[in-house]
Amino acid sequence: MIELPDVERMIDAFAGYATGKTVSVVLVDDDETVDLESDRVEEHIQGHAIDTVERHGKYVVLRFRSEVSLIFDMGSDGEVYLESQTAPPRETSKIRLQFAAGRELRFASSSNGGDVYLLEGEDLSGLGLFDNLGLDPLSEELTAPRFIALARDKSRSTLKGLLMNEEVVAGIGNEYADEICFQASIRPDCKMADLTDEQLGQVHKYLRRVLRRATLHWQAAHSDPGWLINRRRPGHTCPRCMTELESLSLVGKRTYLCPRCQRAA
Ligand SMILES: [Zn+2]
């Protein structure tokens, strides 16, 4: 499942190359889900340069100098990546943007989501896509008091439910939600109403720390013996105390936790 650090990594891998480059040809591989009017593509994208690449939650936004934006909804397994034009596209390919230099930017997705949008003008609110999107967990806006206030509004939610609620905080999925709860030493099935401000402050601190580390040092985080994310399998033990991990279903997702290190409220 795609989560915020994965999207950041993808953007890092292509933004330096693609920014400022002109798209010479647009190829739509899946015209059932990619519903773009060809005259708008010809007018606003072909022959125009990418100005900036942004991330909003799990959406990747390519802003063009022609003042349109192409938006990819990463869904649960979307991928945006650079590839040589001679390499055959994947079966799940949605759209490819070719540059004159022989490479192309590809978007592939097999899942729900995976949609592509074209928006004219600088204001992204026109589509309504981001209206219900919560704060970005890596933005300065998500201060501890703000997070605690958001949590207090969802008093009946579980901690994991809150972390995965896109309308509260955007971009956190199953694996990082478990990691944040583990690092904060709190059980993911705790009800918000039962957590103190101090505990919520702890969750906020580790939410930022886990996501920042996974974004900046993905490789190191994913080989860190102290991280739960590397041991999310039945029968595996806690990286701290070696107690066997507990597994349960929460928010419809397979959840792992250490019954000894992670306390109930
Ligand atoms: Zn433990």
py3Dmol code that shows the C-alpha trace and the ligand (Angstrom):
import py3Dmol

protein = """\
ATOM      1  CA  MET A   1       0.000   0.000   0.000  1.00  0.00           C
ATOM      2  CA  ILE A   2       1.311   3.408  -0.993  1.00  0.00           C
ATOM      3  CA  GLU A   3       1.945   5.797   1.878  1.00  0.00           C
ATOM      4  CA  LEU A   4       3.311   9.297   2.077  1.00  0.00           C
ATOM      5  CA  PRO A   5       7.029   8.388   2.293  1.00  0.00           C
ATOM      6  CA  ASP A   6       6.658   6.192  -0.817  1.00  0.00           C
ATOM      7  CA  VAL A   7       5.200   9.089  -2.785  1.00  0.00           C
ATOM      8  CA  GLU A   8       8.002  11.376  -1.589  1.00  0.00           C
ATOM      9  CA  ARG A   9      10.572   8.850  -2.761  1.00  0.00           C
ATOM     10  CA  MET A  10       8.987   8.581  -6.197  1.00  0.00           C
ATOM     11  CA  ILE A  11       8.907  12.351  -6.576  1.00  0.00           C
ATOM     12  CA  ASP A  12      12.536  12.607  -5.487  1.00  0.00           C
ATOM     13  CA  ALA A  13      13.511  10.116  -8.159  1.00  0.00           C
ATOM     14  CA  PHE A  14      11.989  12.007 -11.107  1.00  0.00           C
ATOM     15  CA  ALA A  15      11.384  15.648 -10.135  1.00  0.00           C
ATOM     16  CA  GLY A  16      14.967  16.784 -10.721  1.00  0.00           C
ATOM     17  CA  TYR A  17      14.905  15.344 -14.216  1.00  0.00           C
ATOM     18  CA  ALA A  18      11.386  16.310 -15.240  1.00  0.00           C
ATOM     19  CA  THR A  19      11.181  19.836 -13.860  1.00  0.00           C
ATOM     20  CA  GLY A  20      11.696  22.393 -16.623  1.00  0.00           C
ATOM     21  CA  LYS A  21      11.475  19.757 -19.374  1.00  0.00           C
ATOM     22  CA  THR A  22       8.981  20.008 -22.208  1.00  0.00           C
ATOM     23  CA  VAL A  23       6.560  17.151 -22.799  1.00  0.00           C
ATOM     24  CA  SER A  24       6.632  16.358 -26.489  1.00  0.00           C
ATOM     25  CA  VAL A  25       4.013  13.598 -26.691  1.00  0.00           C
ATOM     26  CA  VAL A  26       1.316  12.278 -24.354  1.00  0.00           C
ATOM     27  CA  LEU A  27       0.347   8.609 -24.695  1.00  0.00           C
ATOM     28  CA  VAL A  28      -2.755   7.350 -22.899  1.00  0.00           C
ATOM     29  CA  ASP A  29      -2.552   3.568 -22.407  1.00  0.00           C
ATOM     30  CA  ASP A  30      -5.756   3.116 -20.437  1.00  0.00           C
ATOM     31  CA  ASP A  31      -8.437   5.310 -21.956  1.00  0.00           C
ATOM     32  CA  GLU A  32     -11.141   3.684 -19.838  1.00  0.00           C
ATOM     33  CA  THR A  33      -9.935   5.274 -16.610  1.00  0.00           C
ATOM     34  CA  VAL A  34      -7.860   8.135 -18.010  1.00  0.00           C
ATOM     35  CA  ASP A  35     -10.583  10.405 -19.272  1.00  0.00           C
ATOM     36  CA  LEU A  36      -8.729  13.396 -20.726  1.00  0.00           C
ATOM     37  CA  GLU A  37     -10.059  15.336 -23.681  1.00  0.00           C
ATOM     38  CA  SER A  38      -7.445  15.076 -26.387  1.00  0.00           C
ATOM     39  CA  ASP A  39      -7.754  18.693 -27.504  1.00  0.00           C
ATOM     40  CA  ARG A  40      -7.036  19.886 -23.955  1.00  0.00           C
ATOM     41  CA  VAL A  41      -4.012  17.615 -23.797  1.00  0.00           C
ATOM     42  CA  GLU A  42      -2.758  18.927 -27.122  1.00  0.00           C
ATOM     43  CA  GLU A  43      -3.365  22.519 -26.157  1.00  0.00           C
ATOM     44  CA  HIS A  44      -2.067  22.537 -22.588  1.00  0.00           C
ATOM     45  CA  ILE A  45       0.382  19.676 -22.141  1.00  0.00           C
ATOM     46  CA  GLN A  46       2.014  18.706 -25.417  1.00  0.00           C
ATOM     47  CA  GLY A  47       4.745  21.224 -26.174  1.00  0.00           C
ATOM     48  CA  HIS A  48       4.653  22.644 -22.638  1.00  0.00           C
ATOM     49  CA  ALA A  49       7.184  22.385 -19.847  1.00  0.00           C
ATOM     50  CA  ILE A  50       6.645  21.014 -16.353  1.00  0.00           C
ATOM     51  CA  ASP A  51       7.080  23.895 -13.935  1.00  0.00           C
ATOM     52  CA  THR A  52       6.944  22.172 -10.545  1.00  0.00           C
ATOM     53  CA  VAL A  53       6.148  18.807  -9.012  1.00  0.00           C
ATOM     54  CA  GLU A  54       4.146  18.747  -5.798  1.00  0.00           C
ATOM     55  CA  ARG A  55       2.613  16.235  -3.460  1.00  0.00           C
ATOM     56  CA  HIS A  56      -0.780  16.753  -1.824  1.00  0.00           C
ATOM     57  CA  GLY A  57      -1.438  13.837   0.493  1.00  0.00           C
ATOM     58  CA  LYS A  58      -1.004  10.871  -1.839  1.00  0.00           C
ATOM     59  CA  TYR A  59      -1.699  12.858  -5.012  1.00  0.00           C
ATOM     60  CA  VAL A  60       1.189  13.777  -7.312  1.00  0.00           C
ATOM     61  CA  VAL A  61       0.645  17.127  -9.020  1.00  0.00           C
ATOM     62  CA  LEU A  62       2.592  18.180 -12.128  1.00  0.00           C
ATOM     63  CA  ARG A  63       2.134  21.892 -12.661  1.00  0.00           C
ATOM     64  CA  PHE A  64       2.800  23.019 -16.237  1.00  0.00           C
ATOM     65  CA  ARG A  65       3.970  26.436 -17.356  1.00  0.00           C
ATOM     66  CA  SER A  66       0.786  26.567 -19.443  1.00  0.00           C
ATOM     67  CA  GLU A  67      -1.006  26.939 -16.088  1.00  0.00           C
ATOM     68  CA  VAL A  68      -2.633  23.542 -16.098  1.00  0.00           C
ATOM     69  CA  SER A  69      -1.975  20.759 -13.647  1.00  0.00           C
ATOM     70  CA  LEU A  70      -1.938  17.057 -14.301  1.00  0.00           C
ATOM     71  CA  ILE A  71      -2.861  15.176 -11.139  1.00  0.00           C
ATOM     72  CA  PHE A  72      -2.255  11.492 -10.418  1.00  0.00           C
ATOM     73  CA  ASP A  73      -4.219   9.791  -7.663  1.00  0.00           C
ATOM     74  CA  MET A  74      -1.778   7.187  -6.360  1.00  0.00           C
ATOM     75  CA  GLY A  75      -4.555   4.985  -4.930  1.00  0.00           C
ATOM     76  CA  SER A  76      -3.139   1.974  -3.148  1.00  0.00           C
ATOM     77  CA  ASP A  77      -0.433   0.910  -5.608  1.00  0.00           C
ATOM     78  CA  GLY A  78       0.200   3.775  -8.026  1.00  0.00           C
ATOM     79  CA  GLU A  79       3.683   4.499  -9.278  1.00  0.00           C
ATOM     80  CA  VAL A  80       5.163   7.438 -11.166  1.00  0.00           C
ATOM     81  CA  TYR A  81       8.592   6.774 -12.622  1.00  0.00           C
ATOM     82  CA  LEU A  82      11.007   7.555 -15.425  1.00  0.00           C
ATOM     83  CA  GLU A  83      11.696   4.977 -18.093  1.00  0.00           C
ATOM     84  CA  SER A  84      13.300   4.768 -21.504  1.00  0.00           C
ATOM     85  CA  GLN A  85      10.784   5.220 -24.331  1.00  0.00           C
ATOM     86  CA  THR A  86      11.920   1.916 -25.813  1.00  0.00           C
ATOM     87  CA  ALA A  87      10.956  -0.111 -22.733  1.00  0.00           C
ATOM     88  CA  PRO A  88       7.523  -1.757 -23.122  1.00  0.00           C
ATOM     89  CA  PRO A  89       4.882  -0.224 -20.817  1.00  0.00           C
ATOM     90  CA  ARG A  90       3.521  -2.270 -17.926  1.00  0.00           C
ATOM     91  CA  GLU A  91       0.087  -3.843 -18.228  1.00  0.00           C
ATOM     92  CA  THR A  92      -1.122  -1.402 -15.592  1.00  0.00           C
ATOM     93  CA  SER A  93       0.200   1.650 -17.463  1.00  0.00           C
ATOM     94  CA  LYS A  94      -2.220   4.576 -17.446  1.00  0.00           C
ATOM     95  CA  ILE A  95      -0.408   7.398 -19.161  1.00  0.00           C
ATOM     96  CA  ARG A  96       3.081   8.282 -20.419  1.00  0.00           C
ATOM     97  CA  LEU A  97       4.586  11.718 -20.956  1.00  0.00           C
ATOM     98  CA  GLN A  98       7.452  11.668 -23.430  1.00  0.00           C
ATOM     99  CA  PHE A  99      10.373  14.056 -23.388  1.00  0.00           C
ATOM    100  CA  ALA A 100      12.517  14.773 -26.420  1.00  0.00           C
ATOM    101  CA  ALA A 101      15.568  13.219 -24.792  1.00  0.00           C
ATOM    102  CA  GLY A 102      14.261   9.658 -25.175  1.00  0.00           C
ATOM    103  CA  ARG A 103      12.894   9.129 -21.688  1.00  0.00           C
ATOM    104  CA  GLU A 104       9.331   9.330 -20.481  1.00  0.00           C
ATOM    105  CA  LEU A 105       7.450   9.800 -17.233  1.00  0.00           C
ATOM    106  CA  ARG A 106       5.039   6.959 -16.639  1.00  0.00           C
ATOM    107  CA  PHE A 107       2.092   6.533 -14.327  1.00  0.00           C
ATOM    108  CA  ALA A 108       0.918   2.988 -13.640  1.00  0.00           C
ATOM    109  CA  SER A 109      -1.725   1.751 -11.206  1.00  0.00           C
ATOM    110  CA  SER A 110      -3.805  -1.398 -11.038  1.00  0.00           C
ATOM    111  CA  SER A 111      -6.113  -0.450  -8.233  1.00  0.00           C
ATOM    112  CA  ASN A 112      -9.005   1.701  -7.238  1.00  0.00           C
ATOM    113  CA  GLY A 113      -7.871   5.254  -7.346  1.00  0.00           C
ATOM    114  CA  GLY A 114      -5.275   5.507 -10.058  1.00  0.00           C
ATOM    115  CA  ASP A 115      -7.241   8.339 -11.643  1.00  0.00           C
ATOM    116  CA  VAL A 116      -5.702  11.116 -13.713  1.00  0.00           C
ATOM    117  CA  TYR A 117      -7.087  14.656 -13.699  1.00  0.00           C
ATOM    118  CA  LEU A 118      -6.337  17.721 -15.783  1.00  0.00           C
ATOM    119  CA  LEU A 119      -7.071  21.032 -14.144  1.00  0.00           C
ATOM    120  CA  GLU A 120      -6.818  24.484 -15.691  1.00  0.00           C
ATOM    121  CA  GLY A 121      -5.687  27.457 -13.643  1.00  0.00           C
ATOM    122  CA  GLU A 122      -3.442  27.736 -10.629  1.00  0.00           C
ATOM    123  CA  ASP A 123      -6.087  27.001  -8.036  1.00  0.00           C
ATOM    124  CA  LEU A 124      -6.257  23.284  -7.357  1.00  0.00           C
ATOM    125  CA  SER A 125      -9.483  23.537  -5.412  1.00  0.00           C
ATOM    126  CA  GLY A 126     -11.522  23.494  -8.645  1.00  0.00           C
ATOM    127  CA  LEU A 127     -11.744  19.718  -8.741  1.00  0.00           C
ATOM    128  CA  GLY A 128     -12.832  19.373  -5.141  1.00  0.00           C
ATOM    129  CA  LEU A 129     -10.230  16.610  -4.796  1.00  0.00           C
ATOM    130  CA  PHE A 130      -8.423  18.132  -1.872  1.00  0.00           C
ATOM    131  CA  ASP A 131     -11.425  19.661  -0.093  1.00  0.00           C
ATOM    132  CA  ASN A 132     -11.675  16.863   2.435  1.00  0.00           C
ATOM    133  CA  LEU A 133      -7.984  16.132   2.579  1.00  0.00           C
ATOM    134  CA  GLY A 134      -6.558  16.613   6.060  1.00  0.00           C
ATOM    135  CA  LEU A 135      -3.326  18.316   7.013  1.00  0.00           C
ATOM    136  CA  ASP A 136      -0.084  17.080   5.577  1.00  0.00           C
ATOM    137  CA  PRO A 137       1.759  15.315   8.402  1.00  0.00           C
ATOM    138  CA  LEU A 138       5.081  16.790   7.321  1.00  0.00           C
ATOM    139  CA  SER A 139       3.824  20.365   7.049  1.00  0.00           C
ATOM    140  CA  GLU A 140       4.480  22.999   9.705  1.00  0.00           C
ATOM    141  CA  GLU A 141       0.717  23.382  10.081  1.00  0.00           C
ATOM    142  CA  LEU A 142       0.431  20.105  11.937  1.00  0.00           C
ATOM    143  CA  THR A 143       1.612  21.334  15.329  1.00  0.00           C
ATOM    144  CA  ALA A 144       1.050  19.312  18.494  1.00  0.00           C
ATOM    145  CA  PRO A 145      -1.854  21.507  19.724  1.00  0.00           C
ATOM    146  CA  ARG A 146      -3.492  21.280  16.295  1.00  0.00           C
ATOM    147  CA  PHE A 147      -3.115  17.505  16.252  1.00  0.00           C
ATOM    148  CA  ILE A 148      -4.530  17.193  19.772  1.00  0.00           C
ATOM    149  CA  ALA A 149      -7.508  19.372  18.794  1.00  0.00           C
ATOM    150  CA  LEU A 150      -8.150  17.209  15.709  1.00  0.00           C
ATOM    151  CA  ALA A 151      -7.940  14.084  17.847  1.00  0.00           C
ATOM    152  CA  ARG A 152     -10.399  15.517  20.382  1.00  0.00           C
ATOM    153  CA  ASP A 153     -12.930  15.955  17.563  1.00  0.00           C
ATOM    154  CA  LYS A 154     -12.788  12.206  16.885  1.00  0.00           C
ATOM    155  CA  SER A 155     -13.223  10.945  20.418  1.00  0.00           C
ATOM    156  CA  ARG A 156     -14.869   7.677  19.314  1.00  0.00           C
ATOM    157  CA  SER A 157     -12.145   6.763  16.851  1.00  0.00           C
ATOM    158  CA  THR A 158      -9.329   4.367  17.669  1.00  0.00           C
ATOM    159  CA  LEU A 159      -5.799   5.739  17.505  1.00  0.00           C
ATOM    160  CA  LYS A 160      -5.084   3.815  14.321  1.00  0.00           C
ATOM    161  CA  GLY A 161      -8.393   4.951  12.833  1.00  0.00           C
ATOM    162  CA  LEU A 162      -7.418   8.545  13.508  1.00  0.00           C
ATOM    163  CA  LEU A 163      -3.966   8.192  11.942  1.00  0.00           C
ATOM    164  CA  MET A 164      -5.439   6.585   8.815  1.00  0.00           C
ATOM    165  CA  ASN A 165      -8.290   9.083   8.494  1.00  0.00           C
ATOM    166  CA  GLU A 166      -7.434  11.063   5.338  1.00  0.00           C
ATOM    167  CA  GLU A 167      -9.704  13.881   6.438  1.00  0.00           C
ATOM    168  CA  VAL A 168      -7.608  14.420   9.560  1.00  0.00           C
ATOM    169  CA  VAL A 169      -4.048  13.698   8.420  1.00  0.00           C
ATOM    170  CA  ALA A 170      -3.356  12.910   4.769  1.00  0.00           C
ATOM    171  CA  GLY A 171      -1.144  10.113   3.525  1.00  0.00           C
ATOM    172  CA  ILE A 172      -0.714   7.665   6.405  1.00  0.00           C
ATOM    173  CA  GLY A 173      -1.609   4.069   5.615  1.00  0.00           C
ATOM    174  CA  ASN A 174      -1.562   0.745   7.397  1.00  0.00           C
ATOM    175  CA  GLU A 175       2.164   0.131   7.872  1.00  0.00           C
ATOM    176  CA  TYR A 176       3.226   3.586   9.026  1.00  0.00           C
ATOM    177  CA  ALA A 177       0.198   3.863  11.316  1.00  0.00           C
ATOM    178  CA  ASP A 178       1.393   0.713  13.090  1.00  0.00           C
ATOM    179  CA  GLU A 179       4.957   2.027  13.214  1.00  0.00           C
ATOM    180  CA  ILE A 180       3.865   5.345  14.743  1.00  0.00           C
ATOM    181  CA  CYS A 181       1.842   3.551  17.442  1.00  0.00           C
ATOM    182  CA  PHE A 182       4.771   1.241  18.161  1.00  0.00           C
ATOM    183  CA  GLN A 183       7.322   4.044  18.410  1.00  0.00           C
ATOM    184  CA  ALA A 184       4.957   6.028  20.640  1.00  0.00           C
ATOM    185  CA  SER A 185       4.454   2.893  22.820  1.00  0.00           C
ATOM    186  CA  ILE A 186       0.653   3.116  22.631  1.00  0.00           C
ATOM    187  CA  ARG A 187      -1.742   0.412  21.459  1.00  0.00           C
ATOM    188  CA  PRO A 188      -3.382   1.230  18.094  1.00  0.00           C
ATOM    189  CA  ASP A 189      -6.783   0.093  19.363  1.00  0.00           C
ATOM    190  CA  CYS A 190      -6.907   2.731  22.134  1.00  0.00           C
ATOM    191  CA  LYS A 191      -9.951   4.981  21.909  1.00  0.00           C
ATOM    192  CA  MET A 192      -9.131   8.661  21.478  1.00  0.00           C
ATOM    193  CA  ALA A 193     -11.356   9.587  24.413  1.00  0.00           C
ATOM    194  CA  ASP A 194      -9.115   7.528  26.704  1.00  0.00           C
ATOM    195  CA  LEU A 195      -5.816   9.137  25.706  1.00  0.00           C
ATOM    196  CA  THR A 196      -4.367  12.061  27.625  1.00  0.00           C
ATOM    197  CA  ASP A 197      -3.019  15.195  25.961  1.00  0.00           C
ATOM    198  CA  GLU A 198       0.428  14.020  26.945  1.00  0.00           C
ATOM    199  CA  GLN A 199      -0.048  10.710  25.127  1.00  0.00           C
ATOM    200  CA  LEU A 200      -1.426  12.489  22.067  1.00  0.00           C
ATOM    201  CA  GLY A 201       1.610  14.777  22.159  1.00  0.00           C
ATOM    202  CA  GLN A 202       3.740  11.642  22.117  1.00  0.00           C
ATOM    203  CA  VAL A 203       1.842  10.302  19.088  1.00  0.00           C
ATOM    204  CA  HIS A 204       2.339  13.634  17.313  1.00  0.00           C
ATOM    205  CA  LYS A 205       6.065  13.587  18.004  1.00  0.00           C
ATOM    206  CA  TYR A 206       6.538  10.072  16.622  1.00  0.00           C
ATOM    207  CA  LEU A 207       4.171  10.673  13.703  1.00  0.00           C
ATOM    208  CA  ARG A 208       6.536  13.426  12.504  1.00  0.00           C
ATOM    209  CA  ARG A 209       9.665  11.510  13.396  1.00  0.00           C
ATOM    210  CA  VAL A 210       8.663   8.236  11.698  1.00  0.00           C
ATOM    211  CA  LEU A 211       7.441   9.885   8.487  1.00  0.00           C
ATOM    212  CA  ARG A 212      10.373  12.269   8.227  1.00  0.00           C
ATOM    213  CA  ARG A 213      12.858   9.473   8.710  1.00  0.00           C
ATOM    214  CA  ALA A 214      11.073   7.182   6.247  1.00  0.00           C
ATOM    215  CA  THR A 215      11.034  10.028   3.730  1.00  0.00           C
ATOM    216  CA  LEU A 216      14.630  11.173   4.101  1.00  0.00           C
ATOM    217  CA  HIS A 217      16.300   7.863   4.891  1.00  0.00           C
ATOM    218  CA  TRP A 218      13.972   5.226   3.511  1.00  0.00           C
ATOM    219  CA  GLN A 219      16.615   2.562   3.099  1.00  0.00           C
ATOM    220  CA  ALA A 220      17.992   3.009   6.623  1.00  0.00           C
ATOM    221  CA  ALA A 221      14.516   3.062   8.176  1.00  0.00           C
ATOM    222  CA  HIS A 222      13.539  -0.100   6.337  1.00  0.00           C
ATOM    223  CA  SER A 223      16.571  -1.970   7.566  1.00  0.00           C
ATOM    224  CA  ASP A 224      16.489  -0.561  11.115  1.00  0.00           C
ATOM    225  CA  PRO A 225      16.294  -3.513  13.528  1.00  0.00           C
ATOM    226  CA  GLY A 226      14.381  -1.267  15.957  1.00  0.00           C
ATOM    227  CA  TRP A 227      11.494  -0.679  13.564  1.00  0.00           C
ATOM    228  CA  LEU A 228       8.307  -2.731  13.645  1.00  0.00           C
ATOM    229  CA  ILE A 229       7.768  -2.230   9.911  1.00  0.00           C
ATOM    230  CA  ASN A 230      10.442  -4.805   9.145  1.00  0.00           C
ATOM    231  CA  ARG A 231       8.820  -7.478  11.290  1.00  0.00           C
ATOM    232  CA  ARG A 232       5.182  -7.277  10.275  1.00  0.00           C
ATOM    233  CA  ARG A 233       4.640 -11.003   9.786  1.00  0.00           C
ATOM    234  CA  PRO A 234       2.763 -13.620  11.794  1.00  0.00           C
ATOM    235  CA  GLY A 235       4.898 -15.228  14.490  1.00  0.00           C
ATOM    236  CA  HIS A 236       7.551 -12.506  14.479  1.00  0.00           C
ATOM    237  CA  THR A 237       8.747 -10.915  17.687  1.00  0.00           C
ATOM    238  CA  CYS A 238       8.978  -7.353  18.985  1.00  0.00           C
ATOM    239  CA  PRO A 239      12.253  -5.679  17.990  1.00  0.00           C
ATOM    240  CA  ARG A 240      12.623  -4.310  21.537  1.00  0.00           C
ATOM    241  CA  CYS A 241      11.544  -7.018  23.948  1.00  0.00           C
ATOM    242  CA  MET A 242      11.289 -10.116  21.739  1.00  0.00           C
ATOM    243  CA  THR A 243       7.701 -10.818  22.861  1.00  0.00           C
ATOM    244  CA  GLU A 244       5.676 -12.356  20.057  1.00  0.00           C
ATOM    245  CA  LEU A 245       3.777  -9.647  18.163  1.00  0.00           C
ATOM    246  CA  GLU A 246       0.013  -9.530  18.481  1.00  0.00           C
ATOM    247  CA  SER A 247      -1.980  -9.345  15.267  1.00  0.00           C
ATOM    248  CA  LEU A 248      -5.528  -8.070  14.977  1.00  0.00           C
ATOM    249  CA  SER A 249      -7.831  -6.444  12.467  1.00  0.00           C
ATOM    250  CA  LEU A 250      -8.388  -2.700  12.896  1.00  0.00           C
ATOM    251  CA  VAL A 251      -9.941  -0.257  10.427  1.00  0.00           C
ATOM    252  CA  GLY A 252     -10.261  -3.312   8.193  1.00  0.00           C
ATOM    253  CA  LYS A 253      -6.474  -3.733   8.108  1.00  0.00           C
ATOM    254  CA  ARG A 254      -4.090  -6.337   9.463  1.00  0.00           C
ATOM    255  CA  THR A 255      -2.452  -4.664  12.444  1.00  0.00           C
ATOM    256  CA  TYR A 256       0.680  -5.654  14.346  1.00  0.00           C
ATOM    257  CA  LEU A 257       1.664  -4.500  17.825  1.00  0.00           C
ATOM    258  CA  CYS A 258       3.724  -5.530  20.819  1.00  0.00           C
ATOM    259  CA  PRO A 259       1.387  -6.396  23.723  1.00  0.00           C
ATOM    260  CA  ARG A 260       4.204  -5.620  26.181  1.00  0.00           C
ATOM    261  CA  CYS A 261       5.778  -2.406  24.835  1.00  0.00           C
ATOM    262  CA  GLN A 262       2.533  -0.763  23.728  1.00  0.00           C
ATOM    263  CA  ARG A 263       0.256   0.250  26.556  1.00  0.00           C
ATOM    264  CA  ALA A 264      -3.469   0.692  26.641  1.00  0.00           C
ATOM    265  CA  ALA A 265      -4.539   4.214  27.615  1.00  0.00           C
TER     266      ALA A 265
END
"""
ligand_1 = """\
1
ZN
Zn 7.950 -5.271 22.877
"""
view = py3Dmol.view(width=600, height=400)
view.addModel(protein, "pdb")
view.setStyle({"model": 0}, {"cartoon": {"style": "trace"}})
view.addModel(ligand_1, "xyz")
view.setStyle({"model": 1}, {"stick": {}})
view.zoomTo()
view.show()
